Structure formats: structure tokens, C-alpha cells
Amino acid sequence: MGNAKISIIIPSFDGYRGGNVPKLLDDLKRQSLRDFELHIVKGIKPNGKARNEGVRRTSGEDIVFIDDDVRLGDEFVIENLIKALRTDEGIGIAGTSRLLPPDANEFQKRASMELPRSIFPVVKNMSETDMATHDCMAIRRQVYESVGGENERLVRGTDPDLRYRIRKNGFKVVVIPDTWIYHPLPNNVNSLIQKGFKNGIGAAWVFRNFPELAYETPEGNVRNFVPKRNFIYRAVRGLMRILLALITFKFILLMYQLAYACGYICGLFKSGEEIEEITF
């Protein structure tokens, strides 16, 4: 795989994330590919700005972003991501599948069956998909810089924004076979409602201040992908999701959608500083 340096960047405001960062570092120590530099970006928000700062502070030809609340699935995650980038120059973003942690409680297991995009099963063939995220993804520095890096103004929505610009520049966004991370879901009703409310606030703020950056986030593959929808379409769809959750007895999804709707309404009237305070 050559001697080119790899930069692993972990944005983490406090460098600890409730004890998960030390565990993630242990995961990295066990990786089959260990020829990398590691930089934890502390005390910088939002995450887009933190990631850009991490890129500026490192020099690797290949960049791997990992969020501070995930765990790596096995010892081959970094090797698989980098190998994919170096094998196919048409890949812009190489991402991982997303699973629940093995110690997930019953609430989280139920939530994973009701909440869209919460998990993405391990694939056996490379899949061009919208499910590659900053949870854990690799990108060549040259490609990252050519599309302008992360949008530092966004307090939410950096994933769809970067994916859109990568595809617009002719690159693929893929999930790599047999490569996964563990990402936790809210572990009780209160944390679920808080997450839905924060996500709703953030989505409203983006739509109010940067409507051109309010992209769709579909599940699965990207064939016939429509990147944007107007406000009326999104509002009607939100109401239909609430109704569907109610009549199908998906009460975890219903609670999340209601919290999201309340947050969205709230976010239409709050300043950027207020939203940043709430969402971090």
C-alpha cells in the first residue's frame, strides 16, 4: 500500500466524550494499518470548522475522519478504507456501514428498527450510497481541498453538504464491503427527545439561513437522487411521517418526529448563537 502518510482526524470538543475517546484510541492501536498520524481537534466548534482545522494541522495524502462517539468494528477498518481509495481514483468518499454497539439496550434496539438512517447493514459489495458519513470516512486530501473542505458556517448538515459537492465534482460516495463502525443511539426516551429537538432546531436554522444547503438525506443507494425539496414538500412529508408513525404504532419514531417538529419550529426564530448553544 506504499508509504504515503495517512491523517486520522477526530473532532472532539472535550477530547473525552463521556469516556468514548480513550476506547476509540484503543481501537486505533489495534488496527492492522498503523502507519498514520492522529490528531484530536479539541475546543473548536462546529464540527466542520474542527475538521478543517485538523486538515490544516496534518499532512497525510489520505484523510480519515472519525466522530468521537463511535467505535471501530474490527482491526481492518482503516486498511479497508485506504485500500479502496488507492484502488479506485473515482471514489470521493469511502465510508463504513453503521451498526448498534454490542451492548445496546432494548430501547436502542427498538429505536434502530424504527428510526430511519440509524443503522446500515454490512455490505458484501461496494455500494454507492448516501449512507457514508463523517462517523468514519476516508477521503484524499487533494479531493477534499478541491471541493473546498467543510462548510464552517453549518451547525448541522455537514454530511449531505460534503456528499453533494463530492458528487457534483464527479466522484463517487461509497460504503466499503465488510467494514463497519458501532454508533450508539439515544438510550432512553429523554435522550431521544433531546436529540430530535436539537436536530429539528439545526435543520430549521440551515433552511432559514442557508436554504441552498438544505439537502435531502435518503436511505440506501443514490440512483435517481433528488438533492433538494421545497419547504412545502418537506412540511407535508414531516406531517405524513408523524401520521404514519402513529397508525403503525411506531411510538419511538413518533416521539422523535414530534420532538423534531417542535425543534424545527423553535429553530425558525432563534439566532445562530442561540442554536449553537443548544446544539452543542
Secondary structure, 3 states (H helix, E strand, C coil): CCCCCEEEEEECCCCCHHHHHHHHHHHHHCCCCCCEEEEEECCCCCHHHHHHHHHHHCCCCEEEEECCCCEECCCCHHHHHHHHHHHCCCEEEEEEEEECCCCCCHHHHHHHHHCCCCCECCCCCCEEECCCCCCEEEEEHHHHHHCCCCCCCCCCCHHHHHHHHHHHCCCEEEEEEEEEEECCCCCCHHHHHHHHHHHHHHHHHHHHHCHHHCCCCCCCECCCCCCCCCHHHHHHHHHHHHHHHHHCCCHHHHHHHHHHHHHHHHHCCCCHHHHHHHHC
